[in-house]
Amino acid sequence: MFKHEGNFMSDSKLRILVFGATGQQGGSVASALLKAGWQVRAFVRDPASSKSVALRDAGVELMQGAFADVESVRRAMNGVNGIFSVQPSSGQGPTLGLTDEEEERYGIAIADLAVESGVKHLVYTSTGAVGAGPTGMGHFDSKARIEDHIRTLPITASIVRPAAFMEMLVMPGFGLDEGRFNFFARPDQQMQLLAVEDIGKFVAAIFADPVRFGGKTLEIASDTVTGRDLEALFTEAAGRPIAYSRFSDEVLTANPFLRKLTELLDEGRLAGKADIDALRELNPDLQSFRSWLAGSGRKAFIEALGKAGAWDYGHA
Ligand SMILES: NC(=O)c1ccc[n+]([C@@H]2O[C@H](COP(=O)([O-])OP(=O)(O)OC[C@H]3O[C@@H](n4cnc5c(N)ncnc54)[C@H](OP(=O)(O)O)[C@@H]3O)[C@@H](O)[C@H]2O)c1
């Protein structure tokens, strides 16, 4: 039923439980919440991992557990006011990801346990492709089902739908090491991108104002680019020419995963529909792809320029 409740940010000591805090989205959220004065508890699989230790050193309370261990999830929710829920997906490949069935089951279980535990505000992160019926991509449709379930629950909940991460573009395998960049968009086609660092800032703003954001679904992105923009921005940042083209027909025919994503972009489902001007009000430091490439993305970009590799995008 997606309740709306009063603003509880007046007590700066309230605690938020962050799932996936050793990962991209959860890490960004944990950092932004700490900065905003919340107590942050992270649900981690291995408290001794370097990322967990870095969180603890930054002032985050660690609670050990795993999605499949329901008791560990329940324990971690004890005494928390808010929850940030993220699950890995099959889109990340078999090493990092979950199956679509696991993703859905864990996303739903976390939401149900949040209700059971009396949590005041649940923020679930989905994906921008969700929202106009099934996409045919397992790791998008799993998120649609989690969203649908959350909307039936008696809890103040907010859903964010992130656009494609800027971080994904500098993973090896898109040709940067060969002076080219191949991606989904046609040269003149627009696509929204999101800096992972901005996710935390949006989510912190949402936790700060449950009256405004309770019951809301918010598309989030940092910038809009075309293929041609990517060519110009990569060329500028590399100091040498980077030629842009869409994945070739040959690549798309051979790879059903990429083909489906490209079709979804052409249908407008993956292009992103965030209102970036409105989002700038929530996060005045919103990053452009240019500023990201010159700043927090610089290291990964330089590495990608010198590193051949294949992004494991063979899985559907
Ligand atoms: N890439 C994009 O452009 C994009 C855009 C929109 C949405 N998304 C969605 O974003 C999600 C991934 O988010 P992300 O990039 O932040 O993921 P990520 O960086 O891979 O982080 C995953 C986090 O989940 C934790 N984790 C993994 N398995 C777990 C388990 N069994 N129990 C408890 N914790 C577990 C990991 O902890 P450990 O440290 O223990 O491994 C890590 O903290 C996916 O669902 C994807 O579809 C991605």
Ligand as a Chemical Component Dictionary entry (heavy atoms), coordinates in Angstrom:
data_LIG
# 
_chem_comp.id                   LIG 
_chem_comp.type                 NON-POLYMER 
_chem_comp.pdbx_formal_charge   0 
_chem_comp.three_letter_code    LIG 
# 
loop_
_chem_comp_atom.comp_id 
_chem_comp_atom.atom_id 
_chem_comp_atom.alt_atom_id 
_chem_comp_atom.type_symbol 
_chem_comp_atom.charge 
_chem_comp_atom.model_Cartn_x 
_chem_comp_atom.model_Cartn_y 
_chem_comp_atom.model_Cartn_z 
_chem_comp_atom.pdbx_ordinal 
LIG N1  N1  N 0  25.440 -1.414  -14.385 1  
LIG C1  C1  C 0  24.416 -0.626  -14.700 2  
LIG O1  O1  O 0  24.496 0.223   -15.600 3  
LIG C2  C2  C 0  23.108 -0.773  -13.926 4  
LIG C3  C3  C 0  22.080 0.156   -14.129 5  
LIG C4  C4  C 0  20.893 0.024   -13.406 6  
LIG C5  C5  C 0  20.755 -1.013  -12.492 7  
LIG N2  N2  N 1  21.775 -1.898  -12.326 8  
LIG C6  C6  C 0  21.577 -3.004  -11.342 9  
LIG O2  O2  O 0  22.434 -2.797  -10.233 10 
LIG C7  C7  C 0  22.526 -4.035  -9.513  11 
LIG C8  C8  C 0  23.957 -4.232  -9.050  12 
LIG O3  O3  O 0  24.309 -3.173  -8.199  13 
LIG P1  P1  P 0  25.847 -2.851  -7.950  14 
LIG O4  O4  O 0  26.477 -2.488  -9.254  15 
LIG O5  O5  O -1 25.933 -1.913  -6.815  16 
LIG O6  O6  O 0  26.401 -4.306  -7.539  17 
LIG P2  P2  P 0  27.871 -4.708  -7.103  18 
LIG O7  O7  O 0  28.819 -3.557  -7.194  19 
LIG O8  O8  O 0  28.198 -5.977  -7.820  20 
LIG O9  O9  O 0  27.673 -5.041  -5.560  21 
LIG C9  C9  C 0  26.922 -6.141  -5.136  22 
LIG C10 C10 C 0  26.860 -6.112  -3.624  23 
LIG O10 O10 O 0  25.992 -7.173  -3.173  24 
LIG C11 C11 C 0  26.697 -7.960  -2.226  25 
LIG N3  N3  N 0  26.256 -9.343  -2.371  26 
LIG C12 C12 C 0  26.409 -10.140 -3.437  27 
LIG N4  N4  N 0  25.853 -11.337 -3.204  28 
LIG C13 C13 C 0  25.368 -11.302 -1.936  29 
LIG C14 C14 C 0  24.711 -12.243 -1.103  30 
LIG N5  N5  N 0  24.456 -13.493 -1.543  31 
LIG N6  N6  N 0  24.344 -11.864 0.141   32 
LIG C15 C15 C 0  24.618 -10.606 0.584   33 
LIG N7  N7  N 0  25.247 -9.667  -0.147  34 
LIG C16 C16 C 0  25.619 -10.015 -1.393  35 
LIG C17 C17 C 0  28.173 -7.804  -2.585  36 
LIG O11 O11 O 0  28.933 -8.093  -1.433  37 
LIG P3  P3  P 0  30.367 -8.818  -1.459  38 
LIG O12 O12 O 0  31.378 -7.734  -1.180  39 
LIG O13 O13 O 0  30.288 -9.801  -0.354  40 
LIG O14 O14 O 0  30.550 -9.451  -2.811  41 
LIG C18 C18 C 0  28.218 -6.342  -2.972  42 
LIG O15 O15 O 0  28.290 -5.526  -1.833  43 
LIG C19 C19 C 0  22.074 -5.119  -10.469 44 
LIG O16 O16 O 0  20.816 -5.614  -10.068 45 
LIG C20 C20 C 0  21.972 -4.390  -11.814 46 
LIG O17 O17 O 0  20.992 -4.975  -12.666 47 
LIG C21 C21 C 0  22.949 -1.791  -12.989 48 
# 
loop_
_chem_comp_bond.comp_id 
_chem_comp_bond.atom_id_1 
_chem_comp_bond.atom_id_2 
_chem_comp_bond.value_order 
_chem_comp_bond.pdbx_ordinal 
LIG N1  C1  SING 1  
LIG C1  O1  DOUB 2  
LIG C1  C2  SING 3  
LIG C2  C3  SING 4  
LIG C2  C21 DOUB 5  
LIG C3  C4  DOUB 6  
LIG C4  C5  SING 7  
LIG C5  N2  DOUB 8  
LIG N2  C6  SING 9  
LIG N2  C21 SING 10 
LIG C6  O2  SING 11 
LIG C6  C20 SING 12 
LIG O2  C7  SING 13 
LIG C7  C8  SING 14 
LIG C7  C19 SING 15 
LIG C8  O3  SING 16 
LIG O3  P1  SING 17 
LIG P1  O4  DOUB 18 
LIG P1  O5  SING 19 
LIG P1  O6  SING 20 
LIG O6  P2  SING 21 
LIG P2  O7  DOUB 22 
LIG P2  O8  SING 23 
LIG P2  O9  SING 24 
LIG O9  C9  SING 25 
LIG C9  C10 SING 26 
LIG C10 O10 SING 27 
LIG C10 C18 SING 28 
LIG O10 C11 SING 29 
LIG C11 N3  SING 30 
LIG C11 C17 SING 31 
LIG N3  C12 SING 32 
LIG N3  C16 SING 33 
LIG C12 N4  DOUB 34 
LIG N4  C13 SING 35 
LIG C13 C14 SING 36 
LIG C13 C16 DOUB 37 
LIG C14 N5  SING 38 
LIG C14 N6  DOUB 39 
LIG N6  C15 SING 40 
LIG C15 N7  DOUB 41 
LIG N7  C16 SING 42 
LIG C17 O11 SING 43 
LIG C17 C18 SING 44 
LIG O11 P3  SING 45 
LIG P3  O12 DOUB 46 
LIG P3  O13 SING 47 
LIG P3  O14 SING 48 
LIG C18 O15 SING 49 
LIG C19 O16 SING 50 
LIG C19 C20 SING 51 
LIG C20 O17 SING 52 
# 
